[in-house]
Amino acid sequence: MGDVILYDTTLRDGTQRAGIHLTLADKVRLARRLDAFGIPYVEGGWPGSNPKDAAFFRALQDQPLERARLVAFTSTRRPGRRVQDDPALTAALDAATPAVCVVGKAWDRHVTVALGTTLAENLAMVRETVAFLKEHGREVIFDAEHFFDGFAANPDYALAVLAAADAAGADWLVLCDTNGGSLPEAIARAVRAAAAGVRAPLGIHCHDDAGLAVANSLAAVAAGCRMVQGTVNGYGERCGNANLLTVAANLELKMGRRCLPPGALAGLTALSRFVSEVANLPHREEAPYVGANAFTHKAGIHVSALLKEPALYEHVEPARVGNGRRVLVSELSGRANLRYVLGSDLDEPALARLLERIKELENQGYQFEGAEGTLALLAWEARQGVPEARQAVGRPGAAEGIVPPGSGPDADGGAPPDRPGAPGKGSGADPAAPPGRDTRDRRQAATAGVAAGIPFVVEAYRVTAAHESGVGSRAEATVKVRVGGRVIHTAAEGNGPVNALDAALRKALGEAYPNLGRVRLVDYKVRVLEGDAGTGARVRVLVECTDGQARWGTVGVSTNIVEASCQALADGLCCYLLGLHAAAAPPAAPDAAPALDPHAASPVGPDGAPSAGPDATQSTNLDDAPPAGPDPAPAVGREGSDAPQPADRGGAPPNALEGAPPAGLHVASPTASGAGPSHLADPRPTAAESYGSDAAGSPGRASGPTPGAAGRPA
């Protein structure tokens, strides 16, 4: 069995997907990235169909691809026209590419109905077109369109079309499942029949309308095809094309068929993300091999087994395709999930309490899959022995039985102001509420939190909004925040209630923590949890913050959207001030991670130039965040740190984090070299102890160090 040749048609067939609109610059950038990755054939487009594709080929005439053979796409001559007079063939030659892919009909019904010509004329069109291109020195790849449907309806004619192209000198005969409805058995049967009657090597081109494009492509290879056409991420018309990345991984890892340059497989995930970013489409989290969820584990029983031997729930090592392992924490989790994510420094009682707390919060609507920062704070509280102390207001369970003043069903946040047009009813805990048992309890909770080393506690807030004809809408937030021994009471305006609350929080904390200026909000999402409850439904607010290096998400849940927002915003700032944000950053998989030069096996950037690392660009996607530095914002109170410090600790004991960073979350991000996940405390066996598959996927034991163990600290 020989090597399999990959042929990428993302720039032509892939752009026929609804929602994809590539500029000329986009197409050039993608072509160079595919070239750098090591794809042997890159189909650039149909130069006779639109000005953009013609311009693309002109651009690459001046600066050709370095390794890949650039291909122009065209069709057979039109019925009744000479090849010399066909403008599409002239445009294909003007593209000056070393190879041309020409599509011709192989289904008799398409010939008579779609083309409106005779079966004999179609054979002449195929034969004359291929011969014409060969006379002009081009390598010719003949795509037999609808071959499998044609073979099922009239096998003799479908094979006659192949024979005509073969006799005219075609270098490749590619069998196309254009409607995407064939089954693997039918594919294999037709491939074997085709191989028996032609000289030229065969290729396969499958669409995914029946969800079988990858399976059909592999079946065709097993039956004798030596070229696979497809697109990155499976982009294409209708349901898409065969995902060339999935095909490549299966060929190399499962079938033992080489199709990529040495070392290139580890760049598969980076290439997938890069293409989705340029195409301006969300990356498919569930995509095989390269998706964010491809090696993500949520169920407790799965993670428990994973800790013993990763191969029990993973068919390949994530690092082999440049991906990373993730373990999620949710109501489905067990203690193994927490140990994997948080490390092994929590004792069993603390671990049990934390797990119970997480399940309780998820039952109330919280979700921690995108809220790594809130999870880090819950774990920090468990380590310090002060559960929920950071939230004196607003979070369920913050103080048993307490309903913050001003937030109950009968509260109106204080008397309406006298000035005309001023805001009326408020939302949240009223800073001006008279002292009582609830207020004393909340202050006790705040004091306990500050004593434990929490940077700040929101004791109360009030948000008002108003709309005045001719003036417009305005909002104002008043907050009371405890920082050390001080209570800061201030207000700020905003273009909406949440914006005003965010501004007030930052204003209150700015003097004590000037470095908070580095933190900015980059995403804000609201999800209604119970739509049938109407405007009284609970909402989940998920925010994402960044300091320019790390990104972290936090969450809040309430029937009051302002209260839920306050929880999430406060958690985001608190996470940063405690130095938990770097460890809480989601797994990094940069969209511009270096590809591997198939000849030198050295990193190259997206335009084929040498690249220093994987962070050439930064995506706005959680999963695409660049990896955080070792400790961009040290924890509060750490000796010798430039982290933000409270102006007055009010006699509070030294921060519990002093002298060492908190044991934050496990970050399962692939390294630039594809070395696998890095983590803080990993009780798992090494990959060499767990995975034992050779290149063909047969059972065995891996020998020597493996990529999955490379990131493990000594």
C-alpha positions in Angstrom: 0.0 0.0 0.0 1.4 3.4 -1.1 1.0 6.9 0.2 -2.3 8.7 -0.3 -2.3 12.1 -2.0 -4.4 14.9 -0.4 -6.1 17.4 -2.7 -7.7 20.4 -1.0 -10.6 22.2 -2.6 -11.5 24.6 0.2 -10.9 27.6 -1.9 -13.4 26.5 -4.6 -15.8 23.8 -3.4 -15.5 25.0 0.3 -16.6 28.5 -0.6 -19.8 27.1 -2.0 -21.0 26.7 1.6 -23.7 29.1 2.7 -22.2 31.8 4.9 -18.7 31.8 3.5 -17.5 34.9 1.7 -13.7 35.0 1.2 -11.9 38.1 0.0 -9.0 37.8 -2.5 -6.6 38.4 0.4 -8.4 35.6 2.4 -7.9 33.2 -0.5 -4.2 34.0 -0.9 -3.7 33.7 2.9 -5.4 30.3 3.0 -3.5 29.0 0.0 -0.2 29.8 1.6 -1.2 28.2 4.9 -2.3 25.0 3.1 1.0 25.1 1.2 3.0 25.5 4.4 1.1 22.7 6.1 2.1 20.3 3.4 -1.0 19.7 1.2 0.3 18.5 -2.1 -2.6 19.9 -4.3 -4.4 23.2 -3.6 -7.3 24.0 -5.9 -7.6 27.8 -6.1 -10.9 28.3 -7.8 -12.6 28.5 -11.2 -10.8 31.3 -13.2 -13.5 31.4 -15.9 -16.4 31.9 -13.5 -15.6 35.2 -11.6 -13.1 38.1 -11.5 -11.9 37.3 -8.0 -10.7 33.8 -8.9 -9.0 35.1 -12.0 -7.2 37.8 -9.8 -6.2 35.1 -7.3 -4.3 33.1 -10.0 -2.7 36.3 -11.2 -1.5 37.1 -7.7 0.1 33.7 -7.3 1.8 33.9 -10.6 4.0 36.6 -9.1 4.6 34.7 -5.9 4.0 31.0 -6.4 3.4 28.5 -3.7 6.5 26.9 -2.4 5.6 23.2 -2.3 2.0 22.6 -3.3 0.8 22.3 -6.9 -1.7 25.0 -7.6 -4.8 23.8 -9.5 -7.2 25.7 -11.7 -10.7 24.3 -12.0 -12.8 24.2 -15.2 -15.3 22.1 -17.0 -15.3 20.2 -20.3 -16.0 22.2 -23.4 -19.6 23.1 -24.1 -21.7 20.9 -26.4 -21.1 21.8 -30.1 -18.1 24.1 -29.5 -14.5 23.5 -30.3 -12.1 23.4 -27.3 -10.0 26.2 -28.9 -13.1 28.5 -28.8 -14.3 27.7 -25.2 -13.7 30.7 -22.9 -13.6 28.5 -19.8 -10.7 26.5 -21.1 -8.9 29.6 -22.2 -9.2 31.1 -18.7 -7.9 27.8 -17.2 -4.8 28.0 -19.4 -4.4 31.7 -18.7 -4.2 30.9 -14.9 -0.8 29.4 -15.7 -1.1 26.6 -13.1 0.9 23.4 -13.4 -2.3 21.4 -13.0 -5.9 21.7 -14.1 -9.0 19.9 -12.7 -11.6 19.4 -15.3 -15.1 18.2 -14.4 -17.2 16.1 -16.8 -20.6 14.3 -16.5 -20.5 10.6 -15.8 -24.3 10.1 -15.2 -26.2 9.5 -18.4 -29.3 11.3 -17.0 -27.2 14.4 -16.3 -25.9 14.4 -19.8 -29.4 14.3 -21.5 -31.3 16.4 -19.0 -28.8 18.9 -17.5 -26.5 19.3 -20.5 -29.2 18.6 -23.1 -26.9 16.7 -25.4 -26.2 13.2 -26.5 -24.2 10.5 -24.7 -21.8 10.3 -27.6 -21.2 14.1 -27.6 -20.5 14.0 -23.9 -17.8 11.4 -24.4 -16.3 13.6 -27.2 -16.3 16.6 -24.9 -14.4 14.7 -22.2 -11.9 13.2 -24.6 -11.2 16.5 -26.5 -10.9 18.6 -23.4 -8.4 16.4 -21.6 -6.3 16.0 -24.8 -6.4 19.8 -25.3 -5.1 20.5 -21.8 -2.4 17.8 -22.1 -1.2 19.4 -25.3 -0.6 22.6 -23.4 1.6 20.8 -20.9 -0.9 20.6 -17.9 -1.3 17.8 -15.4 -4.9 16.9 -15.8 -7.1 15.7 -12.9 -10.5 14.6 -14.4 -13.4 14.8 -11.9 -16.1 12.3 -13.0 -19.1 14.2 -11.6 -22.0 12.0 -10.3 -19.9 8.9 -11.0 -21.5 6.7 -8.3 -25.1 7.7 -9.2 -24.2 7.1 -12.9 -22.6 3.8 -12.1 -25.8 2.7 -10.2 -28.0 3.7 -13.1 -25.9 2.8 -16.1 -22.5 1.3 -15.2 -21.4 0.8 -18.8 -21.7 4.5 -19.6 -20.1 5.7 -16.3 -17.1 3.5 -17.0 -17.0 4.7 -20.7 -16.6 8.3 -19.5 -13.6 7.2 -17.4 -12.2 5.3 -20.4 -12.5 8.4 -22.6 -10.6 10.6 -20.1 -8.0 7.9 -19.6 -7.4 7.4 -23.3 -6.9 11.1 -23.7 -4.1 11.1 -21.2 -5.7 12.2 -17.9 -3.2 11.9 -15.0 -5.9 11.3 -12.4 -9.4 10.0 -12.6 -11.4 11.2 -9.6 -14.7 9.5 -8.8 -17.3 11.9 -7.4 -20.2 11.2 -5.1 -21.6 14.6 -6.0 -25.0 14.2 -4.4 -23.5 12.6 -1.3 -26.0 9.8 -1.0 -23.9 6.7 -1.6 -23.1 4.1 1.1 -19.5 2.8 1.7 -20.3 -0.6 0.2 -21.5 0.9 -3.0 -18.5 3.2 -3.1 -16.1 0.3 -2.7 -17.8 -1.8 -5.3 -17.7 1.0 -8.0 -14.1 1.9 -7.2 -13.0 -1.7 -7.8 -14.9 -1.8 -11.1 -13.3 1.4 -12.2 -9.8 0.3 -11.3 -10.1 -2.8 -13.4 -10.6 -0.9 -16.7 -8.3 2.2 -16.6 -4.6 3.0 -16.5 -4.6 6.3 -14.6 -4.7 6.2 -10.8 -8.0 6.9 -9.1 -9.1 9.5 -6.7 -12.3 10.1 -4.6 -14.4 13.2 -4.0 -17.3 12.8 -1.6 -20.1 15.1 -0.3 -21.6 14.7 3.1 -25.4 14.7 2.4 -25.8 11.3 4.1 -23.2 12.0 6.8 -20.8 9.5 5.2 -18.3 11.6 3.3 -15.3 10.6 5.5 -16.4 7.0 5.7 -16.9 6.8 1.9 -13.5 8.4 1.3 -11.8 5.8 3.5 -13.7 3.0 1.9 -12.6 4.3 -1.5 -9.0 4.3 -0.4 -9.3 0.8 0.9 -10.7 -0.2 -2.5 -7.9 1.3 -4.5 -8.1 5.1 -4.6 -4.8 7.0 -4.2 -6.1 10.6 -4.0 -8.6 12.1 -1.7 -10.3 15.4 -2.4 -11.9 17.3 0.4 -12.0 20.6 2.3 -10.7 21.8 5.6 -13.5 21.4 8.3 -15.7 19.8 5.6 -16.9 23.1 4.2 -18.9 22.8 1.0 -22.2 22.9 -0.8 -25.3 21.8 1.1 -24.1 19.5 3.9 -20.5 20.0 3.0 -17.6 17.9 1.6 -15.4 15.2 3.1 -13.5 16.8 6.0 -9.9 16.5 4.7 -8.5 16.8 8.3 -10.6 13.9 9.6 -9.6 11.9 6.5 -5.9 12.6 7.1 -6.0 11.7 10.7 -7.8 8.4 10.0 -5.4 7.5 7.2 -2.3 8.1 9.3 -3.5 6.9 12.7 -6.0 4.2 11.8 -5.1 2.8 8.4 -1.3 3.3 8.5 -1.4 5.2 5.2 1.0 8.2 5.0 -0.6 11.3 3.6 1.2 14.2 5.4 4.8 15.3 5.8 6.5 14.0 8.9 5.4 16.0 12.0 2.6 17.8 10.2 -0.2 15.8 11.9 0.5 17.7 15.1 -0.5 20.9 13.4 -3.9 19.6 12.4 -5.9 21.4 15.1 -4.1 24.7 14.5 -4.9 24.5 10.7 -8.5 23.8 11.4 -8.9 26.8 13.7 -7.0 29.0 11.3 -9.3 28.2 8.4 -12.4 28.7 10.5 -11.1 32.1 11.7 -10.3 33.3 8.2 -13.7 32.0 7.0 -15.3 33.9 9.9 -17.2 30.9 11.1 -17.4 29.4 14.6 -15.1 26.5 15.0 -17.0 23.2 15.4 -16.5 22.2 19.0 -17.6 18.6 18.2 -15.3 18.1 15.2 -13.4 14.8 15.3 -9.8 15.1 16.3 -9.6 18.9 16.2 -12.7 20.2 18.0 -12.6 21.7 21.5 -14.8 18.8 22.7 -12.9 16.0 20.8 -11.0 15.1 24.0 -13.3 16.7 26.6 -14.6 14.6 29.5 -17.6 15.6 31.6 -19.1 12.4 33.3 -17.5 11.5 36.6 -17.2 7.8 35.7 -15.3 8.7 32.5 -12.8 10.9 34.3 -12.3 8.4 37.1 -11.2 5.8 34.5 -9.2 8.5 32.6 -7.1 9.1 35.6 -6.1 5.4 35.6 -5.5 5.1 31.9 -6.4 7.8 29.3 -6.8 5.2 26.6 -9.9 3.9 28.3 -11.8 6.9 27.0 -9.6 8.3 24.3 -8.9 6.6 21.0 -5.7 8.5 20.3 -3.5 10.9 22.3 -4.8 14.5 21.8 -1.3 15.8 21.3 -0.8 13.7 18.2 -3.3 15.9 16.3 -2.3 19.1 18.2 -5.3 19.1 20.5 -5.5 19.0 24.3 -7.5 17.1 26.9 -10.1 19.0 28.9 -12.1 17.8 32.0 -15.2 19.7 32.8 -16.8 20.3 36.2 -20.6 20.1 36.4 -23.5 18.4 38.2 -22.4 15.2 36.4 -19.0 15.3 37.9 -17.4 13.2 40.5 -14.4 13.9 42.7 -12.1 12.7 40.0 -13.1 15.7 37.8 -12.3 18.1 40.6 -9.0 16.5 41.3 -8.0 16.6 37.7 -9.0 20.2 37.2 -8.0 21.7 40.5 -5.1 19.6 41.5 -4.6 17.3 44.6 -4.2 19.9 47.4 -7.9 19.7 48.5 -8.5 17.2 51.3 -11.4 14.8 51.0 -13.9 16.8 53.2 -13.2 20.0 51.3 -13.5 18.2 48.0 -16.8 16.7 49.0 -18.2 20.1 50.1 -17.0 21.8 46.9 -18.6 19.1 44.8 -21.9 19.4 46.7 -21.8 23.2 46.3 -21.2 22.9 42.5 -24.1 20.5 42.1 -26.3 22.8 44.1 -25.4 25.8 42.0 -25.9 23.9 38.7 -29.3 22.9 40.0 -30.1 26.6 40.3 -28.9 27.3 36.8 -25.2 27.9 37.1 -22.9 26.4 34.5 -19.2 26.2 34.8 -18.1 25.0 31.4 -17.5 28.6 30.3 -17.0 30.0 33.8 -13.5 28.9 34.7 -13.0 32.0 36.8 -16.0 31.3 39.1 -15.0 27.7 39.5 -11.5 28.9 40.5 -13.0 31.2 43.1 -15.2 28.4 44.5 -12.1 26.2 44.8 -10.1 29.0 46.4 -12.9 29.4 49.0 -12.8 25.7 49.7 -9.1 25.8 50.3 -9.4 28.8 52.6 -12.4 27.3 54.5 -14.6 30.3 53.8 -17.3 29.1 51.4 -19.3 31.8 49.7 -17.7 34.5 51.9 -16.8 36.7 49.0 -20.5 37.3 48.1 -22.3 39.1 50.9 -25.0 40.1 48.4 -26.8 38.4 45.6 -25.5 34.9 45.4 -27.6 31.9 46.6 -26.2 30.6 49.8 -24.1 33.7 50.6 -25.8 34.0 53.9 -28.4 31.4 54.9 -31.9 32.9 54.7 -30.9 36.4 53.8 -32.8 38.4 51.3 -30.8 41.6 50.6 -32.8 44.7 51.4 -34.2 46.3 48.3 -34.4 43.1 46.3 -37.5 41.5 47.8 -40.8 41.4 46.1 -42.2 44.3 48.0 -39.1 46.5 48.0 -38.9 49.6 45.9 -35.3 50.6 46.6 -36.2 53.6 48.6 -38.5 56.6 48.1 -38.7 58.1 44.7 -36.5 61.1 44.3 -38.0 64.6 44.2 -36.3 65.8 41.0 -38.5 65.5 37.8 -37.5 62.8 35.4 -35.2 61.2 38.0 -35.0 57.4 38.2 -37.7 55.8 40.3 -37.6 52.3 41.6 -34.3 50.6 42.1 -32.8 47.2 41.8 -30.5 45.4 44.1 -29.5 45.8 47.7 -30.1 49.4 48.9 -27.0 51.0 50.5 -29.3 53.3 52.4 -31.4 50.5 54.0 -31.7 50.8 57.8 -29.5 48.4 59.8 -31.1 45.2 60.9 -30.4 41.5 61.4 -30.0 41.0 57.7 -27.6 43.9 57.4 -25.6 42.7 60.4 -25.3 39.2 58.9 -24.2 40.5 55.6 -21.6 42.7 57.3 -20.4 39.7 59.3 -20.1 37.7 56.0 -18.2 40.5 54.4 -15.8 40.8 57.4 -15.2 37.0 57.3 -14.4 37.3 53.6 -12.0 40.1 53.9 -10.3 38.4 56.8 -9.8 35.4 54.6 -7.9 37.5 52.1 -10.7 38.3 49.6 -9.8 41.5 47.8 -13.3 43.0 48.1 -16.9 42.3 49.0 -19.9 44.0 47.5 -22.0 44.8 50.5 -24.8 46.5 48.7 -25.7 48.1 45.4 -28.6 50.0 43.9 -29.3 50.6 40.2 -31.8 53.0 38.7 -32.8 53.5 35.1 -35.0 56.2 33.5 -36.2 57.3 30.1 -37.2 60.9 29.4 -38.8 62.1 26.2 -36.4 64.1 24.2 -33.5 63.2 26.5 -33.3 59.4 26.1 -32.4 56.6 28.5 -29.9 56.8 31.4 -28.8 54.6 34.2 -27.0 55.2 37.5 -25.5 52.6 39.9 -24.6 53.2 43.6 -22.4 50.6 45.2 -21.0 49.9 48.7 -17.9 47.9 48.6 -15.7 46.7 51.5 -12.0 46.7 50.8 -9.9 45.7 53.8 -11.1 47.9 56.7 -12.6 50.5 54.4 -16.1 50.7 53.1 -16.3 52.6 49.8 -19.6 54.1 48.8 -19.7 55.6 45.3 -21.9 55.9 42.2 -21.4 56.0 38.4 -23.6 56.4 35.3 -23.7 54.2 32.2 -25.6 53.6 29.0 -27.5 50.9 30.7 -28.0 49.4 34.2 -25.2 46.7 33.8 -22.8 49.2 32.3 -23.5 51.6 35.1 -22.9 48.9 37.7 -19.7 47.9 36.1 -18.5 51.5 36.1 -19.4 51.9 39.7 -17.6 48.8 40.8 -14.4 49.8 39.0 -14.7 53.4 40.4 -15.0 52.0 43.9 -12.0 49.7 43.5 -9.8 51.9 41.4 -8.0 53.7 44.2 -7.2 50.4 46.1 -6.4 48.4 43.0 -5.2 50.7 40.2 -4.1 47.7 38.1 -7.7 46.8 37.5 -7.4 49.2 34.6 -5.8 46.3 32.7 -8.9 44.2 33.0 -11.6 44.8 30.4 -14.8 43.0 29.5 -14.7 41.3 26.1 -17.9 39.3 26.1 -21.3 39.4 27.8 -24.0 36.8 27.3 -27.4 36.3 28.8 -29.4 33.1 28.7 -33.0 32.8 29.8 -33.3 29.6 31.7 -37.1 29.2 32.0 -38.7 30.8 28.9 -42.2 29.9 30.0 -41.8 32.1 33.1 -41.8 35.2 30.9 -40.1 38.3 32.2 -39.9 36.7 35.7 -37.6 33.9 34.4 -34.2 33.2 35.9 -31.3 34.3 33.7 -27.7 33.2 33.5 -25.1 35.9 32.7 -21.7 34.8 31.5 -19.0 37.4 31.1 -15.5 37.1 29.8 -12.6 39.3 30.9 -9.1 39.8 29.7 -6.0 41.6 30.9 -4.4 41.4 27.5 -2.8 38.0 28.2 -5.2 35.6 29.8 -9.0 35.4 29.4 -11.4 34.0 31.9 -15.1 33.6 32.2 -17.4 34.0 35.2 -21.1 33.4 35.8 -24.1 34.7 37.7 -27.7 33.5 38.0 -30.8 35.3 39.3 -34.3 36.3 38.4 -32.8 39.8 38.4 -30.6 40.4 35.4 -28.7 43.1 37.2 -28.0 40.9 40.2 -26.8 38.1 37.9 -24.6 40.6 36.2 -23.2 41.9 39.5 -22.3 38.3 40.5 -20.5 37.6 37.2 -18.7 41.0 37.1 -17.6 40.9 40.7 -16.3 37.3 40.2 -14.3 38.4 37.2 -12.6 41.2 39.0 -12.0 39.1 42.1 -10.5 36.3 40.1 -7.9 38.7 38.6 -7.1 40.3 42.0 -6.5 36.9 43.5 -4.2 35.9 40.7 -6.4 33.0 39.7 -7.1 34.4 36.2 -4.1 32.8 34.5 -4.9 29.4 35.8 -8.6 29.8 35.1 -7.9 30.6 31.4 -9.7 28.2 29.0 -7.7 25.9 26.9 -5.6 27.7 24.3 -5.6 26.7 20.7 -4.3 29.7 18.7 -5.8 30.1 15.2 -2.4 31.0 13.8 -0.3 28.3 15.4 2.6 27.3 13.2 2.3 24.8 10.5 5.1 22.3 9.9 7.3 22.7 6.8 7.0 19.3 5.1 10.7 19.5 4.1 12.4 21.2 7.0 9.8 20.3 9.7 10.3 23.8 11.1 7.5 26.1 12.2 6.3 28.5 9.6 3.7 31.3 9.8 0.4 31.6 8.0 2.0 33.2 5.0 4.8 30.7 4.7 7.4 32.9 6.6 9.3 31.6 9.7 7.2 32.0 12.8 8.4 32.4 16.4 5.4 30.9 18.0 1.8 30.1 18.0 0.4 33.5 18.9 0.5 35.3 15.6 -3.1 36.4 16.0 -5.6 36.4 18.9 -9.1 35.2 18.4 -12.1 36.5 20.3 -13.2 32.9 20.8 -12.8 31.5 24.3 -11.1 28.4 22.9 -8.8 30.5 20.8 -7.3 32.6 23.5 -3.5 32.7 23.6 -1.9 30.8 26.4 -1.5 32.8 29.6 1.9 33.7 30.9 3.3 32.1 34.0 1.8 34.7 36.3 0.9 38.0 34.7 -0.8 39.3 37.8 0.4 37.8 41.1 -1.9 37.2 43.9 -2.9 39.8 46.4 -0.4 40.1 49.2 2.3 38.0 47.6 5.7 39.2 48.8 7.6 41.2 46.2 4.6 41.3 43.9 3.4 44.2 41.8 -0.2 42.9 42.1 -2.8 45.4 43.1 -2.8 45.9 46.8 -5.6 47.3 49.0 -4.9 50.7 50.4 -6.0 49.7 53.9 -6.2 46.1 55.0 -7.9 47.3 58.2 -5.9 45.0 60.4 -6.9 41.9 58.4 -4.5 39.0 58.7 -2.0 38.4 55.9 -3.5 37.0 52.7 -3.6 33.2 52.8 -2.0 33.2 49.3 1.2 35.0 50.5 4.4 33.3 49.4 2.9 31.1 46.7 0.4 31.3 43.9 -2.9 29.6 44.4 -3.3 26.1 43.0 -5.5 27.2 40.1 -7.2 25.3 37.4 -5.7 22.7 35.1 -5.3 24.2 31.6 -5.3 21.5 28.9 -3.7 23.5 26.1 -1.4 22.1 23.5 2.1 23.6 23.5 3.6 25.1 20.4 5.4 21.9 19.6 2.2 19.8 20.1 3.7 18.4 23.3 0.3 18.0 25.0 -1.4 19.4 28.0 0.3 21.1 30.8 -1.1 21.0 34.3 -0.4 21.8 37.9 -0.9 18.5 39.6 -1.5 15.4 37.5 -2.2 12.0 39.1 -2.7 10.4 35.7 -0.3 7.8 34.2 1.9 9.0 31.4 0.8 8.6 27.8 3.6 6.0 27.4 1.9 3.9 30.1 -1.6 4.3 28.6 -1.6 4.4 24.8 -0.3 1.5 22.8 -1.4 1.9 19.2 1.0 1.8 16.4 0.5 3.8 13.2 -2.0 1.3 11.9 -4.0 1.3 15.0 -3.1 -2.2 16.1 -2.7 -3.0 19.8 0.7 -2.6 21.2 2.7 -0.7 23.8 4.2 2.6 23.0 7.9 2.8 23.6 9.9 5.8 24.8 8.7 9.3 25.7 5.5 10.4 24.2 4.1 13.9 23.4 1.4 13.6 26.0 3.9 13.5 28.8 6.2 16.3 27.6 4.3 19.1 29.4 4.3 17.4 32.8 6.3 19.5 35.4 9.1 17.7 37.3 
